[in-house]
Amino acid sequence: MNTLNKINEHMTTYRWTICALLFFATTINYLDRQVLSLLQPMLEEEFHWTDSDYGTITSVFSLGYAFCMLFAGRFIDKMGTKKGYAIAIAVWSAAACLHAVCGLITEQITGLPDADALRNATGPIVGTIATTSIITFVIARLLLALGEAGNFPAAIKATAEYFPKRDRAFATGIFNSGANVGAILAPLTVPFMADAWGWEMAFIVVGAVGFIWLIFWLMLYKDPKNNPDMNDAERAYINQDYAEEKAEESKAKEPKVPFKQCFKYKQTWAFAFGKFMTDGVWWFFLFWTPAYLKAEYGMQATEIALPIGILYTITVFGSVFGGKFPTYFINKGMNPYAGRMKAMFIIALFPLFILLAQPLGHLEVLGGYGYWIPIVLIGIGGAAHQAWSANIFSTIGDMFPKRAIATITGIGGMAGGIGSFFIQKGSGMLFDYSFLEWGSKTQGYTIVFSFCAVAYLIGWIVMKFLVPKFKPITDL
């Protein structure tokens, strides 16, 4: 039995406690993010929003998220994983609760007494209601974006601290599956809370969960170098491929890498472009699927709970198994980057199923159950996105030193947020135009679904062109 096997046999497993914390934080992150989309039909009626209005709110969130991601990674690097993550979730949880007062502010400014008066208003005041509510929700969403931007840079940094390179994609896939679990839990809880207690309470309850997680994070997270709950065997396992650890620690004491220097590497641009092309696809389905089911199939808030729950249940498989997929190629002798890129090409083929969502979903033979076709196909595309996401995040650890990981993650997140801004706002405008010109939103959804289907292949081709072979950064 070799030394590594002995290490594996006797070592502690505290790294999986950290992975569990990252999983729950990501679950909460997506719970908070999805509440608005699930309540969109209700809020649209109360505040007289058009699809373009809703697109404005979601796209500004995306743009704010993109801008904050530019600095979130450096903030996490500067504050440290424990303190930085704690501040991030405190901010986004407070912002989630803040959504609940948007209606009250709108009532005060318009002089209307309650939600019924807002909903039943007619004439010029309708424009005031819409504008006022949009501004208040935009402010709340921007604060949510400020906090949520810290999630992935902190989680990726914690993963790099607690896992060796060979396990990072798998650990990333596990914590990233929290996005799916949050997306599953949200439709199974939020519409029913809103129906029973009002939409305001749905925001408050979901936002409060983040503060509960914060207690456990502050108690359980410790620097792995000095963690008394870990033994030396686990530390040795984590650092098995870090022969340059001392040199890396020495570099970490040097001034932070300037943003300008990060952008000189093709590896940075490859990661950023991959995120730009694909992040918006995931967010589009996250933000617009409830509106899609209402527009195309006439489904209301509680009716969408099961279909959306099933959709995101499908996506969990991509999160968990997608992160493990590249190890098949790595075990055959490929370097981690080559194995990941080959896996990502195969993964990029699966979103093409989304092209069939609209034509098959409207077959007359399916009667009132046609919506299950797009639900399943979007679920397959979402699973592919999560598998893609687990691997594209891991390419950073393959090529960049640890002290730059959070910063590069932030740059990629910024690019993904910008891409999402265009797809969210563009989709809202397109759906309104489709309804006015053709009497339905079907053509608009068909166009957007077509883009979502091919985005991953485009992203992969450009990434492969920029970085055709494994080339780690050694001069940062």
Secondary structure, DSSP 8 states (H G I E B T S, - for coil): --HHHHHHHH---HHHHHHHHHHHHHHHHHHHHHHHHHHHHHHHHHHT--HHHHHHHHHHHHHHHHHHHHHHHHHHHHH-HHHHHHHHHHHHHHHHHHGGGHHHHHHHHHT--SHHHHHH--TTHHHHHHHHHHHHHHHHHHHHHHHHTTHHHHHHHHHHHHS-HHHHHHHHHHHHHHHHHHHHHHHHHHHHHHHHH-HHHHHHHHHHHHHHHHHHHHHH---GGG-TTS-HHHHHHHTTT-TTHHHHHHHHTS----HHHHTT-HHHHHHHHHHHHHHHHHHHHHHHHHHHHHHHH---TGGGHHHHHHHHHHHHHHHHHHHHTHHHHHTTT--HHHHHHHHHHHHHHGGGGGGGHHHHHT-GGGGGGTTHHHHHHHHHHHHHHHHHHHHHHHHHHHHS-HHHHHHHHHHHHHHHHHHHHHHHHHHHHHHHHHHHHHSSSHHHHHHHHHHHHHHHHHHHHHHHHH--S-------
